[in-house]
Amino acid sequence: MSQQNQEVDKWKTVYKEVRGALDFRVANLNAQQQRIANVLFANGLIFGFLGASAGVFFDSKVPKWPTSILYVASMCSLALGLVAAVAALWPLIDPLSPSKAERNTKQFTQFLKDQGKILSKPIAVLWNKIAPQSGEYTSDAGFFLDPEEILNAANLREVELLHKLSRSIVANVAYSKHIATFRFRRGWIRAQLVFIVSGILLLIAALITRLFIS
């Protein structure tokens, strides 16, 4: 009896640690997503402010070079920052997907196809090359997320149930590729920050030329 209790305690510890590792990864992804959203909000405000100030830089008395050109370059840089933020926020993890066909049909690809096949094809191909791919889906991957499945497994011994839950979490992590998604988003965050900083520097240059050259 004592040996059985030790086995149960061991698997309780294993399940706790495995679940803790999963929760840590998910928490980091959520925090990263919130940071992207915050920067996106700031980017949008600057972009909107610049759009509302277009008349200042396109006045007939303002020379196109360098003032107007610098302003347009600033707007383009900030627009690219918005694109980078959207790419970083695009959902890539679908932990409940039971079908390999569903996994291979990316939401981003489908969205672009709806907008126009001529534009969507090259972008979709590029996106599928750079975006992290999901791992191999197994029946275990969704077990710990399915209340009905867990209830049906209530007749198992406690050790067996804990082992099944732990194995399910590990399989789900292997399928979801949290680390790959985290790194992929981090790359887009860096690109977003570079575009924002470049846009602000170009705007400052445009303001200086607007004040002193015109």
C-alpha positions as a Python dict, from the first residue, in 0.01 Angstrom:
ca = {
    (1, 'M'): (0, 0, 0),
    (2, 'S'): (286, 234, 87),
    (3, 'Q'): (451, 168, -249),
    (4, 'Q'): (126, 250, -428),
    (5, 'N'): (98, 578, -237),
    (6, 'Q'): (453, 664, -333),
    (7, 'E'): (371, 596, -697),
    (8, 'V'): (65, 823, -678),
    (9, 'D'): (266, 1099, -509),
    (10, 'K'): (536, 1069, -776),
    (11, 'W'): (289, 1109, -1061),
    (12, 'K'): (114, 1395, -882),
    (13, 'T'): (450, 1572, -873),
    (14, 'V'): (517, 1489, -1239),
    (15, 'Y'): (176, 1621, -1345),
    (16, 'K'): (220, 1936, -1136),
    (17, 'E'): (559, 2011, -1290),
    (18, 'V'): (447, 1934, -1644),
    (19, 'R'): (137, 2149, -1605),
    (20, 'G'): (345, 2426, -1449),
    (21, 'A'): (583, 2424, -1746),
    (22, 'L'): (287, 2451, -1985),
    (23, 'D'): (130, 2735, -1785),
    (24, 'F'): (465, 2918, -1785),
    (25, 'R'): (489, 2898, -2164),
    (26, 'V'): (130, 3009, -2212),
    (27, 'A'): (176, 3299, -1968),
    (28, 'N'): (485, 3416, -2157),
    (29, 'L'): (298, 3400, -2488),
    (30, 'N'): (7, 3597, -2342),
    (31, 'A'): (242, 3860, -2197),
    (32, 'Q'): (422, 3887, -2530),
    (33, 'Q'): (92, 3928, -2710),
    (34, 'Q'): (-9, 4207, -2471),
    (35, 'R'): (319, 4389, -2532),
    (36, 'I'): (265, 4367, -2907),
    (37, 'A'): (-88, 4504, -2867),
    (38, 'N'): (38, 4796, -2655),
    (39, 'V'): (303, 4889, -2911),
    (40, 'L'): (47, 4849, -3189),
    (41, 'F'): (-180, 5097, -3008),
    (42, 'A'): (102, 5352, -2982),
    (43, 'N'): (196, 5292, -3344),
    (44, 'G'): (-164, 5350, -3449),
    (45, 'L'): (-185, 5675, -3254),
    (46, 'I'): (130, 5814, -3417),
    (47, 'F'): (11, 5700, -3759),
    (48, 'G'): (-328, 5865, -3705),
    (49, 'F'): (-164, 6187, -3586),
    (50, 'L'): (56, 6198, -3894),
    (51, 'G'): (-240, 6133, -4121),
    (52, 'A'): (-432, 6421, -3964),
    (53, 'S'): (-127, 6648, -4010),
    (54, 'A'): (-84, 6577, -4380),
    (55, 'G'): (-184, 6929, -4477),
    (56, 'V'): (114, 7073, -4291),
    (57, 'F'): (356, 6878, -4507),
    (58, 'F'): (175, 6908, -4840),
    (59, 'D'): (116, 7281, -4839),
    (60, 'S'): (190, 7449, -5171),
    (61, 'K'): (466, 7651, -5007),
    (62, 'V'): (639, 7340, -4876),
    (63, 'P'): (907, 7192, -5106),
    (64, 'K'): (849, 6830, -5201),
    (65, 'W'): (1212, 6754, -5132),
    (66, 'P'): (1301, 6694, -4864),
    (67, 'T'): (999, 6779, -4644),
    (68, 'S'): (711, 6603, -4821),
    (69, 'I'): (927, 6306, -4918),
    (70, 'L'): (1046, 6259, -4560),
    (71, 'Y'): (686, 6279, -4440),
    (72, 'V'): (573, 6011, -4686),
    (73, 'A'): (868, 5792, -4588),
    (74, 'S'): (773, 5832, -4222),
    (75, 'M'): (414, 5729, -4296),
    (76, 'C'): (533, 5426, -4493),
    (77, 'S'): (764, 5319, -4212),
    (78, 'L'): (485, 5344, -3954),
    (79, 'A'): (250, 5155, -4187),
    (80, 'L'): (506, 4875, -4208),
    (81, 'G'): (516, 4878, -3829),
    (82, 'L'): (141, 4816, -3825),
    (83, 'V'): (183, 4529, -4071),
    (84, 'A'): (455, 4376, -3852),
    (85, 'A'): (228, 4401, -3546),
    (86, 'V'): (-59, 4229, -3727),
    (87, 'A'): (174, 3951, -3841),
    (88, 'A'): (300, 3908, -3483),
    (89, 'L'): (-54, 3893, -3344),
    (90, 'W'): (-189, 3656, -3608),
    (91, 'P'): (-307, 3338, -3429),
    (92, 'L'): (-78, 3044, -3499),
    (93, 'I'): (-157, 2804, -3215),
    (94, 'D'): (-469, 2587, -3234),
    (95, 'P'): (-440, 2335, -2950),
    (96, 'L'): (-782, 2182, -3019),
    (97, 'S'): (-745, 2108, -3390),
    (98, 'P'): (-810, 1733, -3447),
    (99, 'S'): (-754, 1731, -3819),
    (100, 'K'): (-426, 1743, -4011),
    (101, 'A'): (-611, 1900, -4301),
    (102, 'E'): (-732, 2180, -4075),
    (103, 'R'): (-380, 2239, -3947),
    (104, 'N'): (-238, 2266, -4296),
    (105, 'T'): (-506, 2514, -4403),
    (106, 'K'): (-378, 2828, -4240),
    (107, 'Q'): (-620, 3101, -4141),
    (108, 'F'): (-391, 3363, -4287),
    (109, 'T'): (-384, 3186, -4622),
    (110, 'Q'): (-762, 3151, -4627),
    (111, 'F'): (-810, 3516, -4538),
    (112, 'L'): (-584, 3630, -4821),
    (113, 'K'): (-752, 3395, -5067),
    (114, 'D'): (-1083, 3559, -4984),
    (115, 'Q'): (-932, 3900, -5067),
    (116, 'G'): (-804, 3805, -5409),
    (117, 'K'): (-616, 3511, -5555),
    (118, 'I'): (-365, 3719, -5751),
    (119, 'L'): (-244, 3900, -5439),
    (120, 'S'): (-289, 3612, -5199),
    (121, 'K'): (-85, 3341, -5371),
    (122, 'P'): (268, 3486, -5338),
    (123, 'I'): (202, 3626, -4990),
    (124, 'A'): (45, 3302, -4871),
    (125, 'V'): (339, 3100, -5001),
    (126, 'L'): (584, 3334, -4826),
    (127, 'W'): (383, 3326, -4502),
    (128, 'N'): (373, 2946, -4494),
    (129, 'K'): (751, 2939, -4541),
    (130, 'I'): (833, 3178, -4256),
    (131, 'A'): (555, 3096, -4008),
    (132, 'P'): (624, 2812, -3760),
    (133, 'Q'): (453, 2486, -3851),
    (134, 'S'): (252, 2281, -3605),
    (135, 'G'): (392, 1949, -3494),
    (136, 'E'): (237, 1609, -3548),
    (137, 'Y'): (-108, 1590, -3392),
    (138, 'T'): (-189, 1281, -3185),
    (139, 'S'): (-504, 1176, -3004),
    (140, 'D'): (-329, 1239, -2671),
    (141, 'A'): (-273, 1608, -2747),
    (142, 'G'): (-628, 1716, -2676),
    (143, 'F'): (-710, 1483, -2388),
    (144, 'F'): (-632, 1718, -2097),
    (145, 'L'): (-838, 1995, -2265),
    (146, 'D'): (-1149, 1783, -2316),
    (147, 'P'): (-1369, 1757, -2003),
    (148, 'E'): (-1573, 1477, -2157),
    (149, 'E'): (-1265, 1267, -2226),
    (150, 'I'): (-1139, 1321, -1872),
    (151, 'L'): (-1477, 1219, -1731),
    (152, 'N'): (-1478, 905, -1944),
    (153, 'A'): (-1137, 818, -1801),
    (154, 'A'): (-1262, 840, -1443),
    (155, 'N'): (-1259, 461, -1415),
    (156, 'L'): (-879, 454, -1449),
    (157, 'R'): (-657, 421, -1147),
    (158, 'E'): (-526, 751, -1014),
    (159, 'V'): (-174, 671, -1129),
    (160, 'E'): (-294, 586, -1478),
    (161, 'L'): (-504, 902, -1501),
    (162, 'L'): (-216, 1124, -1388),
    (163, 'H'): (14, 953, -1636),
    (164, 'K'): (-238, 1002, -1917),
    (165, 'L'): (-286, 1370, -1829),
    (166, 'S'): (89, 1432, -1815),
    (167, 'R'): (144, 1255, -2146),
    (168, 'S'): (-139, 1458, -2300),
    (169, 'I'): (21, 1789, -2196),
    (170, 'V'): (357, 1684, -2339),
    (171, 'A'): (191, 1580, -2667),
    (172, 'N'): (4, 1910, -2685),
    (173, 'V'): (323, 2109, -2630),
    (174, 'A'): (496, 1912, -2906),
    (175, 'Y'): (206, 1990, -3139),
    (176, 'S'): (156, 2359, -3048),
    (177, 'K'): (523, 2463, -3081),
    (178, 'H'): (503, 2740, -2820),
    (179, 'I'): (875, 2819, -2830),
    (180, 'A'): (879, 2847, -3210),
    (181, 'T'): (580, 3081, -3197),
    (182, 'F'): (744, 3289, -2923),
    (183, 'R'): (1061, 3332, -3130),
    (184, 'F'): (861, 3405, -3445),
    (185, 'R'): (669, 3680, -3268),
    (186, 'R'): (987, 3821, -3117),
    (187, 'G'): (1128, 3869, -3465),
    (188, 'W'): (821, 4063, -3572),
    (189, 'I'): (835, 4272, -3252),
    (190, 'R'): (1190, 4377, -3337),
    (191, 'A'): (1083, 4465, -3690),
    (192, 'Q'): (789, 4664, -3554),
    (193, 'L'): (1014, 4864, -3319),
    (194, 'V'): (1264, 4932, -3597),
    (195, 'F'): (987, 5064, -3824),
    (196, 'I'): (841, 5282, -3548),
    (197, 'V'): (1177, 5433, -3453),
    (198, 'S'): (1260, 5490, -3821),
    (199, 'G'): (922, 5654, -3874),
    (200, 'I'): (972, 5889, -3579),
    (201, 'L'): (1324, 5985, -3690),
    (202, 'L'): (1197, 6056, -4042),
    (203, 'L'): (913, 6262, -3895),
    (204, 'I'): (1159, 6467, -3689),
    (205, 'A'): (1365, 6526, -4000),
    (206, 'A'): (1050, 6630, -4189),
    (207, 'L'): (956, 6875, -3913),
    (208, 'I'): (1304, 7028, -3908),
    (209, 'T'): (1305, 7079, -4285),
    (210, 'R'): (948, 7214, -4265),
    (211, 'L'): (1057, 7478, -4014),
    (212, 'F'): (1392, 7580, -4156),
    (213, 'I'): (1387, 7508, -4528),
    (214, 'S'): (1040, 7620, -4626),
}
